[in-house]
Amino acid sequence: MDEVEAIERATLAAVPPQGLVQWQQWLLALDDGTVGRCHSAVPLRHEAPAAGALVEIERRYADAGLPAVLRVPELASFDPMRGELRARGYRRAKPTLVQIGRVAGLTAGGLRDTEVHVADSASADWEQVFLGEGFDPLDGASRLAILRRGRSSVFASVREQERTVAVGAACFSEGWCGVHGMRTLAARRGRGLATKVLAALGRAARERGVERCFLQVQQDNAAACSLYAARGFATAWAYAYWAKA
């Protein structure tokens, strides 16, 4: 399977939409939640879309009772589609980086086994951090419900003084470890806790024989981009969401 297709399919294995349709080389995720990846169409190939692709995607979303949203790679091959999107009233938002790395980069630096707990489901403490102060509660609840639907996922949490202070999740699909749901309590940020979460997720991947990992991060999230670069992640491609105003 092509690397792009594998990553896109692995992404939706971690955050499964309520419905999923493939049309030609597009995956159409159908969902009424707040997670953009779950309610947008994404190409499985980074090639120029076929003529009429946008009209057909719009029709299929309309048939499902949902507005059409597209995740369009920021590549020259999609310039004609972006022009068509603008002409039809769509607007670009949330430029996002798809980054890939090696599991060995996640686990580098050592980690004491007692510092991070990894489980096959999200505990109440994990959920409390994910829904904690500083995060939109409605968006968080929607994201949490979708993460619970994930297949082959694990949930890592860092505890300090008997309190969970940082969390993250990983999904193992299509030969990849997809990192999702990284959050740290606002008062505990900047202390390397996210690095410990990543190390624990990396160990879980290594135990399953998975060597490659990916994640998606908003382009303007400088702190997260710096963290991931330190663990060996590099941008494979960027995309932006396109939706009608």
C-alpha positions in Angstrom: 0.0 0.0 0.0 1.2 3.5 -0.8 2.5 5.4 2.2 0.0 8.2 1.9 -2.9 5.8 1.7 -1.6 3.8 4.7 -1.3 6.9 6.8 -4.8 8.2 5.9 -6.4 4.8 6.6 -4.5 4.5 9.9 -5.6 8.0 10.8 -9.3 7.0 10.5 -8.7 3.7 12.4 -7.6 5.8 15.4 -10.6 8.3 15.1 -13.2 6.2 13.3 -16.1 8.3 11.8 -19.7 7.2 12.0 -19.6 6.4 8.3 -16.8 5.9 5.8 -17.1 5.7 2.0 -14.5 5.4 -0.6 -15.1 7.0 -4.0 -12.3 6.6 -6.5 -9.1 7.7 -4.7 -10.9 9.6 -1.9 -12.0 8.6 1.5 -15.2 10.4 2.6 -15.5 10.4 6.4 -19.1 11.0 7.5 -19.6 12.2 11.1 -21.5 14.9 12.9 -18.8 15.4 15.6 -16.2 18.2 15.9 -13.1 16.3 14.8 -12.2 17.6 11.4 -10.6 14.3 10.2 -13.9 12.5 10.9 -16.1 14.7 8.8 -13.9 15.5 5.8 -12.9 14.0 2.5 -9.2 13.2 1.9 -7.3 11.9 -1.1 -5.5 8.6 -0.9 -3.1 9.7 -3.7 -1.2 13.0 -4.1 -2.2 13.3 -7.7 -4.3 15.8 -9.5 -8.0 15.1 -8.7 -10.2 13.8 -11.5 -12.4 16.3 -13.3 -15.7 16.7 -11.4 -14.3 15.3 -8.2 -15.5 18.3 -6.1 -19.1 18.2 -7.4 -19.3 14.4 -6.7 -17.9 14.8 -3.2 -20.4 17.6 -2.5 -23.2 15.4 -3.8 -22.3 12.5 -1.6 -22.0 14.7 1.6 -25.4 16.3 0.7 -26.9 12.8 0.4 -25.6 12.0 3.9 -27.1 15.3 5.2 -23.7 16.8 6.0 -21.8 19.8 4.6 -18.8 19.0 2.4 -15.4 19.5 4.0 -12.2 18.6 2.3 -8.6 18.1 3.6 -6.6 19.2 0.7 -2.8 18.7 0.5 -0.8 21.9 0.1 0.8 20.6 -3.1 0.9 22.0 -6.6 -1.1 19.1 -8.0 -4.1 20.4 -6.1 -3.9 24.0 -7.3 -6.8 23.5 -9.7 -9.0 22.1 -7.0 -8.1 24.9 -4.7 -9.1 27.4 -7.4 -12.4 25.6 -7.8 -13.0 25.5 -4.1 -12.5 29.3 -3.8 -14.8 29.9 -6.8 -17.5 27.8 -5.0 -17.3 29.7 -1.8 -15.0 27.5 0.3 -12.4 29.0 2.6 -9.0 27.5 3.8 -8.5 26.9 7.5 -6.3 25.1 10.1 -3.2 24.3 8.0 -1.8 21.1 9.5 1.4 19.1 9.2 1.5 15.4 8.7 4.8 14.3 10.3 6.5 10.9 10.3 9.3 9.4 12.4 10.8 6.3 13.8 9.6 4.6 16.9 13.2 4.5 18.1 13.0 8.3 18.2 10.1 8.2 20.6 11.8 5.9 23.1 15.3 7.6 23.0 16.4 9.0 26.3 15.2 6.4 28.7 12.1 6.1 30.8 11.5 4.6 34.3 8.7 2.1 34.1 6.9 3.5 37.1 6.3 6.9 35.7 3.8 6.1 32.9 0.8 3.8 32.8 -0.4 2.3 29.5 -3.8 0.7 29.1 -6.0 -0.6 26.4 -8.8 1.9 27.3 -9.0 5.4 28.6 -9.4 5.5 32.4 -11.5 8.1 34.2 -8.3 10.0 35.1 -7.1 9.9 31.5 -10.4 11.4 30.4 -10.3 14.1 33.1 -7.0 15.4 31.7 -8.2 15.2 28.2 -11.3 17.2 29.1 -9.4 19.5 31.5 -9.0 23.2 32.0 -8.0 25.1 29.0 -9.7 22.8 26.5 -13.1 23.4 24.8 -15.5 21.0 26.7 -17.8 20.3 23.8 -15.0 19.7 21.4 -13.2 17.6 24.0 -16.3 15.4 24.6 -16.7 14.8 20.9 -13.0 14.0 20.5 -13.1 11.6 23.4 -16.2 9.8 22.1 -14.4 9.3 18.8 -11.1 8.1 20.4 -13.1 5.5 22.3 -14.2 4.1 19.0 -10.6 3.6 17.9 -9.3 0.1 17.0 -6.0 -1.3 18.3 -5.4 1.7 20.5 -3.5 2.2 23.8 -3.8 5.1 26.2 -0.8 6.4 28.2 -0.8 8.6 31.3 1.8 10.3 33.5 1.1 10.5 37.2 2.6 12.8 39.7 1.8 12.7 43.4 -1.1 10.3 42.6 -2.6 12.6 40.0 -2.7 12.1 36.3 -1.1 15.2 34.7 -0.4 14.3 31.0 -1.9 11.8 28.5 -1.7 10.6 25.0 -2.9 7.7 22.8 -1.6 5.6 20.0 -3.3 3.5 17.4 -1.6 0.6 15.5 -2.9 0.2 12.0 -1.5 -0.4 8.5 2.0 -1.0 9.9 2.1 2.4 11.5 1.9 3.8 15.1 -0.4 6.9 14.9 0.0 9.3 17.9 -3.2 11.1 19.0 -4.8 12.8 21.9 -1.6 14.4 23.4 -2.6 16.7 26.3 -0.9 18.0 29.4 -2.5 20.0 32.3 -1.8 23.7 31.8 0.0 24.1 35.1 2.4 21.2 34.3 3.5 22.1 30.8 7.1 22.7 29.9 8.4 20.0 32.1 9.0 17.2 29.7 5.9 15.2 30.6 4.7 14.9 26.9 8.1 13.4 26.1 7.4 10.7 28.7 4.1 10.0 27.2 5.6 9.6 23.7 8.3 7.3 25.1 5.6 5.0 26.6 3.6 5.0 23.4 6.9 4.2 21.5 7.5 1.2 23.8 4.0 -0.1 23.1 4.7 0.2 19.4 8.0 -1.6 19.7 6.4 -4.4 21.6 4.1 -4.9 18.7 6.9 -4.8 16.1 5.9 -1.4 14.7 8.8 0.7 13.7 7.3 3.8 12.0 5.1 6.5 13.5 3.1 9.5 12.4 1.1 12.3 13.9 -0.7 15.4 12.8 -0.1 18.8 14.3 -1.4 22.3 13.5 1.2 24.3 11.8 1.0 27.2 14.2 1.5 25.1 17.3 5.1 26.0 17.8 5.6 24.2 21.1 4.2 20.9 19.8 6.3 21.2 16.6 9.4 21.7 18.6 8.6 18.7 20.9 8.1 16.4 17.9 11.2 17.6 16.0 13.2 16.7 19.1 11.9 13.2 18.9 12.9 12.9 15.2 9.6 13.7 13.4 9.8 15.5 10.1 7.0 16.9 7.9 5.9 14.6 5.1 3.3 16.9 3.7 0.9 19.6 4.8 -2.8 20.1 4.3 -5.6 22.5 5.1 -9.3 22.2 5.7 -11.6 23.7 3.1 -15.3 24.4 4.0 -17.9 26.9 3.0 -18.1 29.9 5.2 
